[in-house]
Amino acid sequence: MLEDLKTREVKYKSVEEFLTEIKKEFGEGDKESVKMVELKRIEQGEQSMKEYVQDFKRVVRGSRYEG
């Protein structure tokens, strides 16, 4: 895969195929790290405070966040 990127040869037919190959080669990361990144990116946006808190609690589960 890295060789393909270095030579700029594209053999993937879709983004999904490319992402599947990345996950196969590099893994998806441990769940705690993924949750921490998601936690840092969460924003309220157009959600109500109640919806935002529910999303926050969903993301915190399994993250070992203690702050």
TORBAVO-64112 format. One record per residue (C-alpha): residue number from 1; residue in three letters; x, y, z. Coordinates in nm, 2 decimals, padded with zeros to 4 digits. Example, Ala and Ser with C-alpha at 12.3 -4.5 7.8 and 13.67 -1.06 7.14 Angstrom:
// residues 2
<bavex 1 ALA <01.23 -00.45 00.78>> <bavex 2 SER <01.37 -00.11 00.71>> 
END
This chain:
// residues 67
<bavex 1 MET <00.00 00.00 00.00>> <bavex 2 LEU <00.27 00.25 00.09>> <bavex 3 GLU <00.45 00.17 -00.23>> <bavex 4 ASP <00.14 00.25 -00.43>> <bavex 5 LEU <00.11 00.59 -00.25>> <bavex 6 LYS <00.48 00.67 -00.32>> <bavex 7 THR <00.45 00.59 -00.69>> <bavex 8 ARG <00.11 00.76 -00.70>> <bavex 9 GLU <-00.05 00.45 -00.85>> <bavex 10 VAL <-00.42 00.44 -00.76>> <bavex 11 LYS <-00.56 00.09 -00.76>> <bavex 12 TYR <-00.87 00.15 -00.54>> <bavex 13 LYS <-01.21 00.19 -00.70>> <bavex 14 SER <-01.37 00.37 -00.41>> <bavex 15 VAL <-01.29 00.55 -00.09>> <bavex 16 GLU <-01.45 00.26 00.10>> <bavex 17 GLU <-01.20 00.02 -00.06>> <bavex 18 PHE <-00.91 00.25 00.02>> <bavex 19 LEU <-01.02 00.28 00.39>> <bavex 20 THR <-01.07 -00.09 00.42>> <bavex 21 GLU <-00.71 -00.14 00.30>> <bavex 22 ILE <-00.58 00.11 00.55>> <bavex 23 LYS <-00.76 -00.06 00.84>> <bavex 24 LYS <-00.63 -00.39 00.72>> <bavex 25 GLU <-00.27 -00.27 00.71>> <bavex 26 PHE <-00.26 -00.04 01.01>> <bavex 27 GLY <-00.55 -00.15 01.23>> <bavex 28 GLU <-00.83 00.07 01.36>> <bavex 29 GLY <-00.64 00.18 01.68>> <bavex 30 ASP <-00.74 00.09 02.03>> <bavex 31 LYS <-01.09 00.18 02.14>> <bavex 32 GLU <-00.97 00.42 02.41>> <bavex 33 SER <-00.76 00.63 02.18>> <bavex 34 VAL <-01.04 00.64 01.92>> <bavex 35 LYS <-01.28 00.75 02.18>> <bavex 36 MET <-01.04 01.02 02.31>> <bavex 37 VAL <-01.01 01.17 01.96>> <bavex 38 GLU <-01.38 01.16 01.91>> <bavex 39 LEU <-01.42 01.33 02.25>> <bavex 40 LYS <-01.19 01.61 02.15>> <bavex 41 ARG <-01.39 01.66 01.82>> <bavex 42 ILE <-01.74 01.66 01.97>> <bavex 43 GLU <-01.93 01.99 01.92>> <bavex 44 GLN <-02.27 02.10 02.02>> <bavex 45 GLY <-02.35 02.26 01.68>> <bavex 46 GLU <-02.73 02.28 01.63>> <bavex 47 GLN <-02.81 02.02 01.89>> <bavex 48 SER <-03.00 02.10 02.21>> <bavex 49 MET <-02.80 02.09 02.53>> <bavex 50 LYS <-02.98 01.76 02.62>> <bavex 51 GLU <-02.88 01.60 02.29>> <bavex 52 TYR <-02.52 01.73 02.32>> <bavex 53 VAL <-02.49 01.58 02.68>> <bavex 54 GLN <-02.63 01.25 02.55>> <bavex 55 ASP <-02.37 01.24 02.27>> <bavex 56 PHE <-02.09 01.34 02.51>> <bavex 57 LYS <-02.19 01.05 02.75>> <bavex 58 ARG <-02.20 00.81 02.46>> <bavex 59 VAL <-01.85 00.91 02.35>> <bavex 60 VAL <-01.71 00.90 02.71>> <bavex 61 ARG <-01.82 00.54 02.76>> <bavex 62 GLY <-01.52 00.33 02.71>> <bavex 63 SER <-01.27 00.61 02.68>> <bavex 64 ARG <-01.14 00.60 03.04>> <bavex 65 TYR <-01.19 00.97 03.05>> <bavex 66 GLU <-01.18 01.09 03.41>> <bavex 67 GLY <-01.18 01.47 03.37>> 
END
